Amino acid sequence: MKGWRVLLDLFREARLAMLENWGRSLLSMIGIAVGIAAVMTVDTVSIGGRAFVMKELETFGLKSVWVFRAYSSKDPHKRTRAGTGITNNDLIALQGDCCPSVSLISPS
């Protein structure tokens, strides 16, 4: 019984404090609403961004393989060669009997 009375007194005190400081109470409620809206906006944007990235990755497919050859040189100051480094001979070898599991190949 005593706990209910204390709780009732606390609610009365809180109501009086809100009525006496109505401007501060209003600004606090506006701040809470803006904070919740900001969190919801960030969450929505991140979910949309994640969906966009996953959609772009799905265009490549699960069975796609990208092949790059890196030319290594003993000279660290030598400029690297532009492009992927895959030559026409490599393309012909991949289309031939080299890799029977490759069904389609596209040079770019």
N, C-alpha and C positions, 0 to 999 in steps of 0.2 A: 504494500500500500504506500509505503514511504517513497519507493522508487518512482511511482507514477506522479506523485506530487512534485518531486524534483524535476521530472521531465516536463510537466506542465509549466512549472516556473521558468524553465529554460526557454520554452516556446514563447511565453509571454515576453520575456526579456528580449528575445531575438526579434519579435514583432515590433516592440517599442523602438529598438535600435534601428530597424529598417525604416520606420516611419520618421524618426528624427533625422536620419541621414539618407533621405530618399535619393538625393543626387548621387551619392557614392554607391548606393545599392543599384541604381539604374546603370551606372557606368560599369559596375562589376558584372551585371547580367549581360550587358552588351559585349564586354570583353570575353566572357565565357562563350557566348554565341559565336563570336568571330573566331575564337580559337577552335571550336568544334568544326566550323565551316572550313577553316584552313586545313585541318587534319583530314577531313573528308575529301577536299580537293586534291591534296597531295596523294592520298591513297588512290583516288580515281585516275589521276594522271599516271601513276606508276603501274597500275593494272593495265591501262591502255597501252603504255609503252612496252610492257612485257608482251602483250598480245601482238603488237606490231612486229616485234623482233621475232617471236615464234612463227608468225605467218611468213616473214621473209626467209627464215631458216627452212621452213617446210617446202619452199619452192625448189630448193636444191635436191630434196628427196633423201631417203635413207640409204639408197644404193649408190649415191654419187661419190666419186673420189676425185680430189684435185691433186695433180702431180706437179711438183716443182723440183727443179734441180738447182742446187746452190753451187756455184763455182767457188772453190776455195783456192786461195793463193797464199804462198808463204810470205808475200810482201803485204803487211797490214796497211800500207799507205796507197796501194793500188786501188783505183776505182772499180767498183763492182760492175758487172755487165748488166745492161738494161734488159728487161724482159724476163721471161720465166727460165730461160736457159734450155728449154726443150727444143731440139732441132727437128727438121723434117725426117731425118734418119730415125730419130726416136719415135716419131709418129708412125712411120712405116713399120718399125719393129713391133710396136704395140698393136697395130692392125693385123699383123701377120700371126705366125704361130707362137709368138712369145708368150702371150697371155690369153689363153682360150676363154677365161671367165669374163673378159671385157667384151661387152656386146655392142656398145656405142662409144664413139670417141669423137671429140670435137676440139680441134686446135683453135686457140684464140690468142 
